[in-house]
Amino acid sequence: MFEAEDLLSLFFFARLVEFGLSASAAGNLACDMGRQARAETAAPADRIMLVRGTLGTAFFPSMIKDAQGAVIRNYDPEHESKGLGYPGLGRVLFTVDFYVSHVREMIADAIARERSILGEDD
């Protein structure tokens, strides 16, 4: 049985394969995105961004909780114009946004629909 959070990675895996990525590449991206989405500090994030720079690639949650529990913005698309950078990535070439909040809502709705048909115990 899958947990709802497991379905998040599976959903994006399927969409990446539909987009034309190989199962191996789609699986790697979906699992890496899922690990970021599950991080306790990433809980407030509405999306997880894959950021590809001239020197590397990394995932960033859009919002994070800092050490004091305050929610802060973690990615700014205008970062270069503000003199901010992402160490180890170089200049940003492109980003891919995984809208985890939307997909979590879709998954929750689908689970609720199935439970209404099958019942809680099944």
GUMARGU-936641 format. One line per 4 residues: their letters; for each residue x negated, y negated, z of N, C-alpha, C. Coordinates in pm, whole numbers, padded with zeros to 5 digits, always signed. Example, Ala and Ser with C-alpha at 12.3 -4.5 7.8 and 13.67 -1.06 7.14 Angstrom:
<pts>
AS	-01319:+00569:+00780:-01230:+00450:+00780:-01320:+00330:+00780 | -01285:+00225:+00708:-01367:+00106:+00714:-01290:-00003:+00787
</pts>
This chain:
<pts>
MFEA	-00084:+00117:+00000:+00000:+00000:+00000:-00089:-00123:+00000 | -00054:-00221:-00080:-00130:-00346:-00087:-00072:-00448:+00009 | -00160:-00528:+00066:-00118:-00645:+00142:-00094:-00759:+00043 | -00017:-00857:+00084:+00014:-00969:-00005:-00113:-01038:-00055
EDLL	-00212:-01052:+00031:-00336:-01120:-00010:-00414:-01038:-00113 | -00403:-00904:-00108:-00466:-00819:-00210:-00402:-00844:-00346 | -00272:-00869:-00346:-00201:-00891:-00471:-00245:-01019:-00540 | -00298:-01115:-00463:-00348:-01239:-00521:-00460:-01209:-00620
SLFF	-00559:-01132:-00578:-00670:-01097:-00667:-00621:-01013:-00784 | -00530:-00921:-00759:-00478:-00836:-00867:-00401:-00918:-00970 | -00325:-01017:-00923:-00252:-01104:-01015:-00350:-01176:-01108 | -00453:-01237:-01050:-00549:-01310:-01133:-00631:-01216:-01221
FARL	-00660:-01097:-01173:-00728:-00998:-01257:-00648:-00974:-01384 | -00518:-00949:-01369:-00432:-00921:-01485:-00429:-01040:-01580 | -00419:-01162:-01527:-00415:-01281:-01613:-00548:-01299:-01687 | -00660:-01272:-01622:-00790:-01287:-01687:-00808:-01183:-01798
VEFG	-00759:-01061:-01776:-00764:-00959:-01882:-00675:-01001:-01998 | -00555:-01051:-01969:-00467:-01102:-02074:-00534:-01215:-02152 | -00616:-01292:-02085:-00686:-01404:-02147:-00799:-01355:-02239 | -00837:-01227:-02225:-00937:-01170:-02314:-01066:-01128:-02248
LSAS	-01079:-01147:-02118:-01200:-01103:-02049:-01199:-00951:-02037 | -01317:-00893:-02032:-01326:-00749:-02009:-01277:-00720:-01867 | -01236:-00596:-01843:-01190:-00558:-01710:-01300:-00581:-01607 | -01424:-00553:-01644:-01536:-00571:-01552:-01555:-00718:-01516
AAGN	-01557:-00805:-01616:-01575:-00948:-01591:-01455:-01005:-01515 | -01335:-00965:-01554:-01214:-01013:-01487:-01211:-00967:-01342 | -01251:-00842:-01318:-01254:-00790:-01182:-01352:-00864:-01094 | -01470:-00892:-01149:-01570:-00966:-01071:-01520:-01106:-01035
LACD	-01464:-01176:-01132:-01414:-01311:-01106:-01297:-01309:-01008 | -01203:-01218:-01028:-01086:-01211:-00941:-01125:-01176:-00797 | -01219:-01084:-00782:-01262:-01047:-00646:-01339:-01160:-00579 | -01426:-01227:-00653:-01500:-01341:-00596:-01405:-01453:-00556
MGRQ	-01307:-01482:-00642:-01207:-01583:-00610:-01128:-01541:-00486 | -01090:-01414:-00479:-01014:-01364:-00366:-01089:-01375:-00234 | -01220:-01349:-00238:-01300:-01364:-00116:-01298:-01509:-00068 | -01311:-01602:-00161:-01305:-01744:-00123:-01168:-01780:-00067
ARAE	-01063:-01728:-00130:-00927:-01760:-00087:-00897:-01706:+00053 | -00960:-01593:+00089:-00937:-01532:+00221:-01018:-01598:+00333 | -01117:-01677:+00298:-01201:-01739:+00400:-01116:-01825:+00493 | -01140:-01813:+00623:-01061:-01887:+00721:-01065:-02038:+00695
TAAP	-01180:-02088:+00656:-01192:-02232:+00632:-01116:-02276:+00507 | -01085:-02182:+00417:-01016:-02216:+00292:-00864:-02211:+00305 | -00812:-02183:+00424:-00668:-02166:+00442:-00584:-02281:+00387 | -00625:-02407:+00401:-00540:-02515:+00351:-00550:-02538:+00199
ADRI	-00636:-02466:+00130:-00660:-02491:-00012:-00539:-02454:-00098 | -00502:-02542:-00189:-00397:-02508:-00284:-00453:-02437:-00406 | -00583:-02449:-00424:-00648:-02380:-00536:-00794:-02351:-00503 | -00847:-02254:-00577:-00989:-02220:-00570:-01047:-02254:-00707
MLVR	-01156:-02329:-00709:-01217:-02368:-00835:-01344:-02287:-00861 | -01355:-02238:-00982:-01480:-02181:-01031:-01551:-02297:-01099 | -01669:-02331:-01050:-01744:-02444:-01105:-01869:-02389:-01172 | -01883:-02418:-01301:-02000:-02374:-01377:-02085:-02496:-01405
GTLG	-02210:-02490:-01358:-02304:-02599:-01382:-02417:-02553:-01473 | -02509:-02643:-01503:-02621:-02609:-01590:-02716:-02509:-01524 | -02713:-02499:-01390:-02806:-02411:-01319:-02739:-02294:-01248 | -02607:-02290:-01245:-02542:-02181:-01174:-02392:-02194:-01170
TAFF	-02330:-02099:-01101:-02184:-02092:-01089:-02148:-02067:-00944 | -02040:-02129:-00897:-01994:-02107:-00760:-01844:-02132:-00752 | -01782:-02074:-00649:-01641:-02097:-00620:-01630:-02194:-00504 | -01531:-02284:-00512:-01506:-02380:-00406:-01357:-02387:-00379
PSMI	-01315:-02380:-00252:-01174:-02409:-00221:-01152:-02560:-00233 | -01032:-02600:-00277:-01003:-02742:-00296:-01003:-02819:-00164 | -00959:-02753:-00057:-00954:-02814:+00075:-01010:-02712:+00175 | -01074:-02762:+00280:-01125:-02673:+00384:-01096:-02733:+00522
KDAQ	-01108:-02648:+00622:-01101:-02695:+00760:-01245:-02713:+00808 | -01276:-02829:+00865:-01410:-02849:+00918:-01421:-02786:+01057 | -01534:-02801:+01121:-01560:-02737:+01250:-01461:-02782:+01359 | -01405:-02901:+01344:-01309:-02950:+01442:-01165:-02913:+01405
GAVI	-01147:-02847:+01290:-01014:-02806:+01247:-00942:-02906:+01157 | -01009:-03017:+01128:-00948:-03116:+01039:-00956:-03067:+00895 | -00852:-03094:+00817:-00850:-03055:+00677:-00915:-03165:+00594 | -01014:-03127:+00515:-01084:-03224:+00431:-01092:-03173:+00288
RNYD	-01104:-03267:+00196:-01119:-03234:+00054:-01258:-03176:+00033 | -01264:-03065:-00042:-01391:-02997:-00060:-01445:-03010:-00202 | -01363:-03054:-00295:-01409:-03069:-00433:-01351:-03195:-00490 | -01432:-03275:-00552:-01389:-03399:-00613:-01427:-03395:-00761
PEHE	-01330:-03391:-00853:-01365:-03384:-00994:-01444:-03505:-01044 | -01441:-03613:-00971:-01517:-03733:-01008:-01650:-03741:-00933 | -01700:-03628:-00886:-01818:-03626:-00799:-01940:-03692:-00861 | -01965:-03670:-00989:-02086:-03727:-01048:-02080:-03879:-01054
SKGL	-01964:-03935:-01079:-01953:-04081:-01086:-01968:-04144:-00948 | -01953:-04063:-00843:-01967:-04113:-00706:-02102:-04077:-00645 | -02191:-04020:-00727:-02324:-03987:-00678:-02330:-03859:-00596 | -02223:-03779:-00600:-02222:-03652:-00528:-02265:-03539:-00620
GYPG	-02320:-03436:-00563:-02360:-03321:-00642:-02333:-03192:-00570 | -02352:-03086:-00637:-02336:-02952:-00580:-02471:-02883:-00592 | -02546:-02876:-00480:-02681:-02820:-00483:-02684:-02682:-00547 | -02781:-02664:-00634:-02800:-02536:-00700:-02718:-02517:-00826
LGRV	-02627:-02609:-00856:-02543:-02594:-00975:-02588:-02682:-01091 | -02659:-02789:-01063:-02694:-02883:-01168:-02572:-02963:-01210 | -02573:-03015:-01330:-02459:-03091:-01382:-02344:-02996:-01410 | -02224:-03037:-01373:-02105:-02953:-01394:-02069:-02953:-01542
LFTV	-02053:-02832:-01596:-02014:-02815:-01736:-01863:-02796:-01750 | -01806:-02713:-01664:-01661:-02694:-01666:-01616:-02631:-01535 | -01485:-02638:-01513:-01423:-02574:-01398:-01304:-02492:-01444 | -01272:-02389:-01368:-01151:-02310:-01388:-01078:-02311:-01254
DFYV	-00953:-02356:-01255:-00876:-02364:-01132:-00784:-02243:-01117 | -00790:-02180:-01002:-00702:-02069:-00966:-00601:-02127:-00867 | -00478:-02150:-00908:-00377:-02211:-00822:-00319:-02106:-00727 | -00391:-02082:-00620:-00355:-01976:-00525:-00225:-02006:-00451
SHVR	-00195:-02132:-00425:-00071:-02163:-00354:+00051:-02125:-00438 | +00046:-02152:-00568:+00157:-02115:-00657:+00174:-01964:-00662 | +00064:-01894:-00679:+00070:-01748:-00693:+00111:-01683:-00562 | +00064:-01735:-00449:+00108:-01681:-00320:+00260:-01694:-00305
EMIA	+00316:-01807:-00348:+00461:-01825:-00342:+00532:-01725:-00433 | +00480:-01705:-00553:+00540:-01609:-00647:+00537:-01467:-00589 | +00424:-01431:-00527:+00410:-01299:-00466:+00508:-01283:-00350 | +00517:-01384:-00265:+00608:-01378:-00150:+00753:-01364:-00198
DAIA	+00790:-01437:-00303:+00926:-01426:-00357:+00952:-01286:-00412 | +00854:-01230:-00483:+00870:-01095:-00540:+00881:-00990:-00430 | +00801:-01004:-00325:+00808:-00909:-00213:+00944:-00919:-00144 | +00992:-01040:-00122:+01123:-01059:-00058:+01234:-00999:-00144
RERS	+01226:-01016:-00274:+01325:-00960:-00366:+01325:-00808:-00357 | +01206:-00747:-00358:+01196:-00601:-00349:+01246:-00551:-00214 | +01215:-00622:-00107:+01263:-00582:+00026:+01416:-00588:+00035 | +01473:-00685:-00035:+01620:-00696:-00032:+01685:-00578:-00103
ILGE	+01613:-00518:-00196:+01664:-00403:-00271:+01634:-00274:-00195 | +01510:-00258:-00150:+01464:-00133:-00089:+01486:-00128:+00060 | +01488:-00240:+00125:+01497:-00243:+00271:+01358:-00257:+00333 | +01355:-00291:+00460:+01229:-00317:+00531:+01141:-00193:+00547
DD	+01201:-00076:+00562:+01123:+00044:+00595:+01054:+00108:+00476 | +01093:+00074:+00355:+01035:+00138:+00236:+00917:+00062:+00182
</pts>
